[in-house]
Each structure stands twice: as C-alpha cells, then as structure tokens.
C-alpha cells in the first residue's frame, strides 16, 4: 500500500463503525467510510462537524463549530478546505502519496538535465496534482469539467505561491479535450488522471469508468512525447482492482514505450492503531 505519510495538518485519528475521525488543521470532522467495518479504537471526544448520510441518497453536515473555509498544508502546498454537500472537503489526503511520486519523477528528469516537463492533469479537481507538478518545476495543463472546481484549483495555487506558475486551466469535458489535443498535435511528457466512477460533462456527456477507461487511456497515449516520464491513474471505483488500470497501461502505453507499470492501494495511517485505511488505488506507468 502507498501511504500518504507526510501530512502535518491532517491526521486520520481513528476509524470504525463505518466512519472516520479526522483532524483537518484545527477542525475535527467525522465522515462516513465504508471500509472501516471494525469498531473504533478510541473515544471521539472532540468534534466540530459530522456528516450524516441520508437513507434516500446524499446527506448533510451537522455543524457544531466550523468556519466556512480554512487552510491546511502538505509540504509547500496549501489547500483551502470547504466542506461540500457530499461529505468531501476539497482534498483527498491519501493523494499525498501520488503527489510525492509526481514530485520525485519530475525532479528526476530535471536533475538529469532534461528540459522542463509538460504535464497534463485530467479530471483535475481542486488541483493537488497540478500544484505538486508545478512546484516540482513542470508546465501543467489542468482540465476539469466543473468551472467551480477549476476556480477552487486556482485559489489553491495562489495560496501555495503558485499563482504565476506555468499552469493552464481548462474547463472542458476531458474526453473531448484529449481528442482536440490529438488533432492539434500537442504532446505531453506526463499524464495524470483521476476519473470518476460516473460523471457527466458540461454538455451532458456521460462517463462510466468500466466502459470508458480503456479507450480513454489509449487516446491519452497518443498525446505522449517521444520520451515520456509517467502516466498515473487514480481510481475510487468500487469493484475495480488496481491491477485493472495497470493492465490497461501495460497493453497501451507500455507496449509502445517499454518502461514498467506498478499498482497498489492508496492509504492513510490511522493514528490510534498504526494501521492503514485503504482509500482507493493508483496505477503508474514509468518510462525512465
């Protein structure tokens, strides 16, 4: 398991009973987590807000004392936290393991005397991977279908001192954007994607992970430069093993460029037990 172990402002304090107990800076949240099927290891005696699921779908926050927004940091990156209607906060903290991977890969290229890498971040959400790549020295194209998420990503970049970094922000359906980039002949040294299990683009385009990921990875492979660094796929789709995207990467990108592929669960260390809670997974192809 790849564990995001470099957080200072975030802790998974405990989990159990289908919930997780977390510290986000000075705020303590309780949120649902279907993986935590055991009993909690400690009493959750300080709580600023609890997210309750509804039996009819969705849910809502029960707030005791919580600001509308606040900031937390991961290394040099700063995130603006805003509790959302579907339990999320704008950051998936387990992605820290991927941000470290992105930083290392880009640094490896630059230390070897290579040119500034160009990175394409698809389904880019609030920009954690975008900021990690830009802070490491890359040029980044950030694409998400949600105008609100792209605005949030820009806010995070400004808070991280990356307001003037070479980041291009695009509000678009990712599949349509990739097809246009192929037609334009654009190339990237690395591609990052965090596709949803199910989603709709700005014009009603439907995305289903199981039905679309194979073709999409094949399309993205056409955007890679002659000396690509990596392709990174994150997934939270229930029932899909990390080996599945890895296999797709091997038979598309790997068959063309060689390199090697690896895959594993993403996780967060549980402070109360020292164990790690699985939180989705990632598959990585590396060309160097």
C-alpha positions in Angstrom: 0.0 0.0 0.0 1.2 3.5 -0.8 0.5 5.5 2.4 0.4 9.3 2.4 2.7 9.7 5.4 4.0 13.3 5.0 1.0 15.2 6.3 1.4 17.7 9.2 -2.0 19.4 9.1 -4.1 16.3 8.6 -4.5 13.2 10.7 -6.8 10.2 10.5 -7.1 9.9 14.2 -9.3 6.8 14.3 -12.0 5.0 12.3 -14.6 2.3 12.8 -18.3 1.7 12.6 -18.4 2.8 9.0 -16.9 6.3 9.9 -13.6 8.0 10.1 -12.5 10.6 12.7 -10.1 13.2 11.2 -8.2 16.3 12.2 -8.1 18.9 9.4 -5.8 21.6 10.9 -7.7 22.7 14.0 -11.0 21.2 12.9 -12.2 17.7 13.8 -14.6 16.0 11.4 -16.5 12.7 11.4 -17.3 11.4 7.9 -18.7 8.1 6.5 -16.2 5.4 5.3 -17.5 2.1 4.0 -14.1 0.4 4.5 -14.0 1.0 8.3 -16.2 -2.0 9.3 -14.5 -2.7 12.6 -15.1 -1.0 16.0 -13.4 2.3 16.8 -10.3 2.1 18.9 -10.9 5.3 21.0 -13.5 7.8 22.1 -14.1 10.6 19.6 -14.4 13.4 22.2 -13.8 16.5 20.1 -15.9 17.0 17.0 -16.6 20.2 15.0 -18.9 18.7 12.4 -20.4 15.3 11.5 -21.6 14.3 8.0 -24.7 12.2 8.1 -25.8 10.1 5.1 -29.4 10.1 4.1 -31.3 6.9 3.5 -32.6 8.4 0.3 -29.1 9.3 -1.0 -26.6 12.1 -0.3 -26.6 13.6 3.2 -25.8 16.7 5.1 -23.4 18.2 7.7 -24.3 18.6 11.3 -22.1 21.6 12.3 -21.2 22.3 16.0 -18.4 24.8 15.4 -16.8 25.1 12.0 -15.7 28.0 9.8 -16.9 28.2 6.2 -13.4 27.6 5.0 -9.9 27.2 6.3 -6.4 26.2 5.1 -4.2 23.1 5.6 -0.8 22.4 4.2 1.0 19.5 2.6 4.7 20.3 2.4 4.8 23.5 0.4 1.2 23.1 -0.9 -1.7 25.0 0.7 -5.3 23.8 0.3 -8.4 25.8 1.0 -10.8 23.4 2.8 -14.6 23.8 2.3 -17.0 21.1 3.4 -19.2 20.1 0.5 -22.7 18.7 0.3 -21.4 15.1 -0.5 -19.1 14.6 2.5 -16.0 15.9 0.7 -13.7 18.8 1.8 -11.9 19.6 -1.5 -8.9 17.3 -0.7 -8.4 13.6 -0.8 -5.5 13.3 1.7 -4.4 9.9 0.5 -3.4 11.5 -2.7 -0.3 12.8 -1.0 1.4 9.5 -1.9 0.8 10.4 -5.6 1.9 14.0 -5.1 5.2 12.6 -3.8 5.5 10.3 -6.8 4.9 13.2 -9.2 7.5 15.4 -7.4 10.1 12.6 -7.5 9.6 11.8 -11.2 9.7 15.4 -12.3 12.7 16.1 -10.1 14.4 13.0 -11.6 14.0 14.4 -15.1 15.3 17.9 -14.2 18.2 16.5 -12.1 19.3 14.5 -15.2 19.5 17.7 -17.2 16.3 17.2 -19.1 14.0 20.0 -20.4 11.1 21.3 -18.3 8.5 18.6 -18.5 4.9 19.3 -19.7 2.2 17.6 -17.7 -1.5 17.1 -18.5 -3.8 16.7 -15.4 -7.2 15.3 -16.4 -10.3 15.2 -14.1 -8.1 17.5 -12.1 -10.5 18.5 -9.3 -9.0 21.2 -6.9 -5.5 20.9 -8.2 -3.4 18.9 -5.8 -1.5 17.0 -8.5 -1.4 20.2 -10.6 0.3 22.1 -7.8 2.7 19.2 -7.0 3.8 19.1 -10.6 4.2 22.9 -10.9 6.0 23.2 -7.6 8.4 20.5 -8.8 9.2 22.5 -12.0 6.8 21.3 -14.7 4.5 23.2 -17.0 0.9 21.9 -16.4 -2.4 21.8 -18.3 -5.2 21.4 -15.7 -8.5 20.2 -17.1 -11.8 19.6 -15.3 -15.4 19.8 -16.5 -16.5 21.8 -13.4 -16.0 25.6 -13.6 -16.3 25.7 -9.8 -13.5 23.1 -9.3 -11.2 24.9 -11.7 -11.8 28.2 -9.7 -11.0 26.3 -6.5 -7.8 24.9 -8.0 -6.7 28.4 -9.0 -7.4 29.6 -5.4 -5.3 26.7 -4.0 -2.5 27.6 -6.4 -2.5 31.2 -5.3 -2.5 30.2 -1.7 0.5 27.9 -2.4 2.5 30.7 -4.0 1.9 29.2 -7.5 -0.3 32.0 -8.8 2.2 32.8 -11.5 3.4 29.3 -12.2 3.1 27.9 -15.8 -0.4 26.4 -15.3 -3.0 26.5 -18.0 -6.6 26.0 -16.7 -9.2 24.5 -18.9 -12.9 23.9 -18.2 -13.9 21.2 -20.6 -15.0 17.6 -21.0 -11.8 15.6 -20.7 -12.5 13.2 -23.5 -13.3 16.0 -25.9 -10.3 17.9 -24.8 -7.9 15.0 -25.4 -9.3 14.4 -28.9 -8.8 18.1 -29.8 -5.2 18.0 -28.4 -4.5 14.9 -30.6 -5.8 16.8 -33.6 -3.7 19.9 -32.7 -0.6 17.7 -32.4 0.2 18.7 -28.8 2.4 16.4 -26.7 3.0 15.9 -23.0 5.7 14.2 -21.0 3.4 13.0 -18.3 -0.3 12.4 -17.9 -2.3 12.3 -14.7 -5.9 11.3 -14.4 -8.4 10.8 -11.6 -11.5 9.8 -13.5 -14.8 9.4 -11.6 -16.8 6.2 -11.4 -19.7 8.0 -13.1 -20.0 11.6 -14.4 -21.4 14.0 -16.8 -19.6 16.6 -18.8 -20.7 20.2 -19.3 -22.8 19.3 -22.3 -24.3 16.1 -20.8 -21.5 13.7 -21.9 -21.7 10.5 -19.9 -18.6 8.9 -18.4 -18.6 5.4 -16.8 -15.2 4.1 -15.6 -15.7 0.5 -16.6 -17.0 1.3 -20.1 -14.7 4.2 -21.0 -11.3 3.9 -19.3 -9.7 1.5 -21.8 -10.4 3.7 -24.9 -9.6 6.8 -23.0 -6.1 5.6 -21.9 -5.5 4.6 -25.5 -6.4 8.1 -26.6 -4.2 9.7 -24.0 -1.2 7.6 -25.1 -1.3 9.4 -28.4 -0.5 12.6 -26.5 2.7 11.3 -25.0 6.0 12.8 -26.1 8.8 10.6 -27.5 10.4 10.4 -24.1 7.5 10.3 -21.6 8.0 10.3 -17.9 4.9 8.7 -16.5 1.2 8.1 -16.7 -0.7 8.0 -13.4 -4.3 6.8 -12.9 -6.2 7.1 -9.6 -9.5 5.3 -9.1 -12.2 5.1 -6.4 -14.5 2.9 -8.5 -15.9 0.1 -6.3 -15.1 -3.4 -7.6 -12.2 -2.4 -9.8 -8.8 -3.8 -8.7 -5.7 -1.6 -9.0 -4.4 -4.3 -11.4 -7.0 -3.4 -14.0 -5.8 0.1 -14.9 -2.2 -1.2 -14.6 -3.0 -3.9 -17.2 -4.5 -1.3 -19.4 -1.4 0.9 -19.1 0.8 -2.1 -19.9 -1.0 -3.0 -23.0 -1.3 0.5 -24.3 1.5 2.8 -23.1 3.9 0.0 -22.1 3.6 -1.9 -25.3 4.7 1.3 -27.2 7.3 2.8 -24.9 8.5 -0.1 -22.7 9.2 1.0 -19.1 7.3 -0.6 -16.3 4.0 -0.5 -14.5 3.1 -0.8 -10.8 -0.2 -0.6 -8.9 -1.3 -0.6 -5.3 -3.9 0.7 -2.9 -3.6 4.2 -1.5 -3.9 4.5 2.2 -3.8 6.7 5.3 -2.2 5.8 8.6 -4.6 5.5 11.5 -3.1 7.3 14.5 -4.9 5.3 17.1 -3.7 1.9 15.8 -0.7 2.5 13.4 -2.5 0.5 10.7 -3.5 1.9 7.3 -7.0 2.5 6.0 -7.4 1.7 2.3 -8.6 4.7 0.3 -8.9 3.9 -3.4 -5.9 2.9 -5.5 -3.4 4.1 -8.1 -1.7 2.6 -11.2 1.5 4.1 -12.5 3.5 3.6 -15.7 7.0 4.9 -15.7 9.2 5.4 -18.7 12.5 6.0 -17.0 
